[in-house]
Structure formats: C-alpha cells, structure tokens
Amino acid sequence: MTQQLLVRYDSFDRAAFDGDAENRSNAGVSLLQLWRGDGSHWALFGINDADKARDWLDKTAALGHGPSEHHFLETA
C-alpha cells in the first residue's frame, strides 16, 4: 500500500515552503500536489516512512511554519 500525507496550511508562506524542500526530501516526504482555495493551501505528499514524516511535522511546527492539520492516508 502507498502511504500519503494530506496537510492543510491556514497560513502559507511560499518561500518557507520552498526553503523546506531539502528537509522534506531528507524525511522521505515528496510533494505530489499543491492546491489553494477558500483561504487555505492543501498539499498531498508521498511518504516513505511515517515516523520520519511525523518527525518532519514536529520540526516544522516547532519552527512556526507547519501545517494547521494533517492526515496520514493509505491507498485502498
């Protein structure tokens, strides 16, 4: 099964998001799709390791530019 991570950003800083690309890559998190609508941005990521992805989420939250909510998903 493929694991993915869906996140919502209420406050989105494109420069910070782009600057975090290497950290995402090191955590095995790769951007699949980015949407915006209704004042929020949504991103769908492919993940290789859920624990590393959780660590990345914790670090981005501590730095103040993490997502407002997130959901781990698996293909059905």
NUFIVEX-629458 format. One record per atom (N, C-alpha, C, CB): residue in one letter; x, y, z. Coordinates in steps of 0.05 Angstrom, whole numbers, plus 5000, padded with zeros to 4 digits. Glycine has a CB too. Layout:
aXYZ ...
END
This chain:
m501749765000 m500050005000 m501850255000 m498150005024 t500850454987 t502250704986 t501350885008 t501850844958 q503251005022 q502551195043 q502851485033 q504351155068 q500951645041 q500951925034 q500252095058 q498951985011 l500852345056 l500352535077 l498952775065 l503052625092 l496552845075 l495053075066 l495153285088 l492052995060 v496053525081 v496353735101 v494853985092 v499253805107 r493954145111 r492654405106 r494254625120 r489654405115 y494754835105 y496155075116 y494155305116 y498655145099 d493455405140 d491755645141 d493455895134 d490555675170 s495955885142 s497756105135 s500055975118 s498956245161 f500256065093 f502155945075 f504256145066 f500655825051 d506756075071 d508956235062 d510556085041 d510856315086 r510256165016 r511456004994 r514455984997 r510656134967 a515756205005 a518656205008 a519556005029 a519656485015 a518155995052 a518755805073 a518255515064 a517155865099 f516055485049 f515355215039 f517455115020 f512555225024 d518255285001 d520355214982 d523055174996 d520655424960 g523555335016 g526055305030 g526255055047 g526455545048 d523954925052 d523854685068 d524054435051 d521354675084 a524354465025 a524354235006 a526554035013 a524754324978 e528954125020 e531053935027 e530453775052 e533754085030 n529253915072 n528453775097 n526353565091 n527453975118 r524353635074 r522353435067 r523653195053 r520153565049 s525353255035 s526753035020 s528252855039 s528653154999 n529752975058 n531252815077 n529452645095 n532952995094 a526952735098 a525052585114 a523452385097 a523052775128 g524052365071 g522552185054 g519752275047 g522351915067 v519452545048 v516852665042 v517052815015 v515952865065 s515452734996 s515652864969 s512952974961 s516552654948 l512953224952 l510553364943 l509353234918 l511053654938 l506853164920 l505353054897 l503553254884 l503752804905 q502253424901 q500353624891 q500053844911 q497653484884 l499654084902 l499154314919 l496654464908 l501654504920 w494754514926 w492354664918 w491954904936 w489854474920 r490455094927 r489555314944 r486655364939 r491255574939 g485255444960 g482455504958 g481355574985 g480955274947 d479355754985 d478055845010 d479955945031 d476355615021 g482056075023 g483956185042 g486055995054 g482456305064 s485955745045 s487855545055 s489355425032 s486355325071 h491655305038 h493155155019 h493054865028 h496155255015 w492854675010 w492954395016 w495254275000 w490154255009 a496654085013 a498853944999 a498453645004 a501554045009 l498953494983 l498953204984 l501853114980 l497053074963 f502852964999 f505552864998 f505652554997 f507252965021 g507452444982 g508152164984 g510152135007 g509152044957 i509951925023 i511851885044 i512951605043 i510451935072 n515551585051 n516851325052 n516851195079 n519751355043 d516651365100 d516951275128 d515151455145 d519951275138 a513051355156 a511151515172 a512551645196 a508751345181 d514351495209 d515751615233 d517451855225 d517451395246 k518851835203 k520452065194 k518652295186 k522251985170 a516452235174 a514552445166 a513452585191 a512252325149 r512852425212 r511852545237 r514052725250 r511052335257 d516552635249 d518752805259 d518953065243 d521452655257 w518653055216 w518653295200 w516353475208 w518553215170 l513953365212 l511753535220 l512253665247 l509153365223 d513453525266 d514053635292 d516053865290 d515153425311 k518153825273 k520154035269 k518954285256 k522453925252 t517354245236 t516154485222 t514254635241 t514754405196 a512854485258 a511054615277 a512654775297 a509354405292 a514954665307 a516654805326 a517855055314 a518854615335 l518255055288 l519355295274 l517255495266 l520855205249 g514655425271 g512455605266 g511455615238 g513355875274 h512255425220 h511155425193 h510055155185 h513255515174 g509155005205 g507954745199 g505054775191 g508254565224 p503954555182 p501154555173 p499254585197 p500454305158 s496854685190 s494754725211 s493454455218 s492554905200 e493354275199 e492454005205 e493653805185 e489253985204 h493753555193 h494853355175 h493453085179 h497853325180 h493552925158 h492352665158 h494152465143 h489452675145 f494752245156 f496152025142 f494151845128 f497951865162 l494651785103 l492751625087 l494251395074 l491451805066 e492751185068 e493750965052 e491850905029 e494150705070 t492950825007 t491150754984 t489550514992 t492850704959 a487150504983 a485250284990 a485150084967 a482450394996 
END
